[in-house]
Amino acid sequence: MISRKLLKTFASKFITMTGINNFLLHLWNEHLTILSYHALCLPDDKKFSWISPAFVTTEQFESQMKFIKTMMNPVSLSQAVCHVQEKKPFPPKSVVVTFDDGYANNFFYGEEILKNFEIPVTVFLATNYIDSNKFFHFDMHRCIIDFINSKRITDVDFINKFNNLPDYKICSVYSFSKEIQPLWEQCQAMISDDHKRLLAPISSMQIREACSLFSWGAHTSSHAILSQLSPEERIFEIDSSVKAVIRITCNDFIPFSYPNGTIKDFSEFDERVLQDCGAACSVTTIPGKNTLNSPLYRLKRIRSVSINHTQEIFEMDVSGIREIFQ
């Protein structure tokens, strides 16, 4: 029996070889595509079992940026927002590159590639982590799983406590962080230089040193999934992160990205708060392309680009073929 993965690989190669993806790019000529990335690593880093699928190698990223520079029209998010506000047609095949979370690797592995192709990028920052020397709570979770699976942690009491942690995607980020922190503190001797290199959040100095192709947005203070919080907590997470980005960047165009970003992870309440805080727009993980009539506070993005993407699958996703079958 042919596996689903094999069928997907065959389909993506067929679509690329026959030029269907290029035809679809022309079909969506007047639409805006927003790409969603998270983190970058070197090709050899794929060997680490604690690397999230949300990472992309520099080799993959360079090929993907070459494709959009050659076949599409990279624009900044601020340019795209102006077009929506003024109802002025997007440049043909417009595409925006975004990164969520705010890893330092976006800067030290991404900058040279983006400069080579002159592609603007927006990085959305979970602002509490800037200059904190702390890993994101979901990276702590993934690392501990790796320590347990590799038998570096064998203490039964520790493992039981870890297994009883709530699912961080369906609980308050505050309660999850409070419960995982004591366990994480017991793992400090296991943290390698590679962990620090790849998982460190960006610093304020790196933000200021980044070239002009980089722009910055807010991603809540604590990487909080807003739907899991009280109204007061939601206001705080949005307002404090927007203000922090303004303070660090001295820029008043501040877009926002909803953590997790599905339709269940935010509400019209959050959209109103964003408008009140002066956020310019917000992006989601709702899949699709955007038009001049798209709501500015729920812009769609192509599904998150991952380390498992072949070049053919990336081109298939960017072409909008999923839109045809949705």
N, C-alpha and C positions, 0 to 999 in steps of 0.2 A: 504493500500500500504506500502511495506517495505521501510524504509528510507535508504538513501545511507550510513549514519553513521552506522546503524544496520548491513547492508550488509558487510561493511568494517570490523566491529568488528567480525562478524561471520567468514569471510574469514581469518582474521588474526589468530583467535583461531584454525580454521581448519588446517591451514598451520603449525602452531606450534605443534598441537597435533599429526599430521600425520608424523612429522619429515621432511617435505618438505624443511623447512628453513635450516636444517642441511645438507641436500643433496645439496642445492644450495651453501652453504658455501664451500663444497668440489668442486663444479663445478667451483667456482671463486677462487680456491685454490692459483693460481699464480698471482692473482691481488692484488692491494693495495686499501684498503678502507680508506677514510678519513672522520671522523665524524665532524659535525659542531654543536657546542653549542654556547650559548651566556651568560646566567646568571643562578645562582643557588639561591634557596630560601628554607626556611623550609616548611614542609607540611602545617602548619597552615597559612602560608602566602598566600595560594591560595585564601583566602577569600577577599583579597584586589582587588577591581575592576580595579585598575590602574596597576596591574601586567601584563606585556606583556606575550602573549602566548609563546614567545621565552624563558621564564624562564623554568627551570626544578627543581623539588624539590630534596632535598638531598636524599630522599627515592628512587625516580626514578633513580637518578644518580648512587646511590650505586648498585641498581639491574642491571643497564645497564653496569656498569664497571665490575661487577661480571660475567656477561654473556660474555663480550669480553675477559676477562682474562681466563675464562674456555674454551670457544669455539674458540677463535681466538688467534692471536699473536700480542699483542701491541708493537709497535716500535715507536721511536721518528721520527719526521719529518726529522731531519738531517740524520738519518739512511736511511730513505726511499729515500731521494734525492741522497745519495751516490750510492744506488742501481741503480737508473735511470741513473746517470752519467756514471757509470761503466758497465751498461748493465748486472748487476749481479742479478740473480733471487731473488725476494723478499722471505723472510721467508714465509712458508705456512700460508695463511689466515692473512696476515699482516693488521694491522689496526692502524691508527693514530688518536689521540684525539686532537681536536682544539677548542678554544674559540675565538669568535670575540668580539671586542669593548674594553675590558679591565675593567670589573667591579671588584671592590674590593671583591665581594662575590665569585669570582672564587678562590681567595686565602683563605679567612677565612672559607668558607664552602666546598671547593673542595679539599684542600690540604690533609686533614686526610684520605679521601676516596681514593684518588690517591695513597697515601703512603701505605695504607692497601693492595692494589692490585698491588703495584709497577708498576703503569702505567704512562708513560711519557705524557706530555701535552705541546702544544704550545698555548700561549695566544697572540692574535694580538691586539696591542695597538693603539688606536686613541690618539696620543701623546700629543696634546694640552690639553687634559683633565687630564693628570697626575698631581697630586698636585694642581689642579685648584679649588677644592671645588665647582665645577659646575656639574650639571647633563648634560647628553647628550641631544642634542636638541630634539630628538625624544621622550625622556622621559619627557621633559618639556611639549611637545605637548600632550602626553597621560595623564599626570597629570591634565592639564588644562581641558581636555575633562571630566575627572572624577569630577573635582570641579564644572563644569557647570551642569553635569548630576545629581549631588547630591545636587544641589541648593545652594552650598556654594558660588557660584558666580551667581549673578542675574542682575548685571549691564548690561543694554541693549547695551550701547556703547562698553563696553569691549567685550561682546559676538559677536557683529557685526564685530569688528576689528579682533577677533580671527577667525571667520568664513571666513573672507576675506584673511586669510593667504594663500600663495601659497602651493601647495603640495610639501613637502620637498624632495620627491623622484624624482621629475621632475624639480627642480629648483636648482640654486646655493646654496650651504650650507651657503655661506656668506650672501646672501640676506635674506634667511630664518632666520638665527640666529639674524640678525640685527632687523628683524620685530618682532620676538617672545620675544626677551629679555625684552623690556619695559613691555610687558604683564606679563612675568614671575616675574619681580621685584614686581609687585602688589600682587603676590600670596605668598610671603615669610612667612606670618603669618600662612598659611595653611599647610606648609611643616612639616610633623611629623618626629619623630625619626625613624619610620619604613621606610619612604621615604628615609631618609639619609642612613639607614643601607643597604637597598637593591639596591639603585640606584647610590650610590657613585662610581665614578671611582677609580681605584686602585692608590695607592701612590707609589712614588719611593722607600720609605722605605719598603713597602710590597713586591715590586718587588725584592729588595735585600735580604729580609728575607725569601723568598720562598725557599722551598727545591729544591734539584738538579733535581727533576723530571720536574720542570717547565723550559720551554724555552720561548723566547719572540720574537715576530715578529712585523712588522709595519702594520698599518691599515689606513694610511694617517694621517695627523695632525689633521684635523677637522672632521673626519668621512665624507669625501667628496665623493660623487658619481662622479667619474672622468669624465664620459661622459657629465656632466652638466657644466664643467669648460673649460676655455680657455687653450691652450697648455702651456702657461707660468704658469698658476695656477696648472695645473696637475703636471708639473715638480716640482714646489715648494712643493705641498702636499706629493708627493712620496719621494723626496730627503730629506726634513726636517724631515719626520717621521722616515726614515731609520737611519739618522744620530742621531736622538734623542734616538732611541733604542740602538744604538751602545754606545752612551755616558752613558746611564743609566746602561746598563748591562755589559759593557766592553767585549762584545762578538762580533765577526765579522761574525758569521753565522746568517744572518737576513732574514728570509722569509717574505713574504708580503701576505696580504689578501685584495682583492678588496671589498670595501664597497658595499653592496647589491649583487654584484658579478655575476649578470646574464650576458649573452653574450652581452647585450646592454649597460652594465655599464662600459666597458673598451674596449680598442682597441689595435692593434699592436703597436701604438705609445707608449702607457703606458708600454707595455712589453719591448720595447727598452729602455725606461727611467729606468725601474727597473734594467735591465742588466747594464746600464751605472752607476747606483748608487751602484752596487755591491750586490743587493738583490739576495739571493740564489735561490729563486723560488717564485711562487705566487699561491694561491689557489682561487678558484671561488666558486659560488654556482650552477654551472652547474652540474646537477645530474649525478652520475655514479661512476664507479670504474676506477682505473688507471692501466696502463701496463708500461713495461720498455720503451715503445715508446711514452708515453704520453708527451706532451709539458710541460716543467718545469714551464712555466709562465702562464699556464692555467690548473692547476691540478683540477680534479673534486672532489666534495664531495657529500656524502649522504645528502639529504635534512636536513635542520636544525631540530635538535631534540627539541621538544616542550613539554610544560606542558600537552598537550592533548594526548601525546603518551602513550598508554598502553604498557606494557612490550611486548605483542604479536606483536603490530605494530612496535615497535622498532626492534625486532628480524626479522620481515619480511623485514623491510627496509635494515637492515644491511646484510641480506642474499643475497640481490641483486635481489629480485623478480621483482622489477620495471624495472630492466635492460632487463628482459625477454620480457616484454610487450612494451618496448619503440621502 
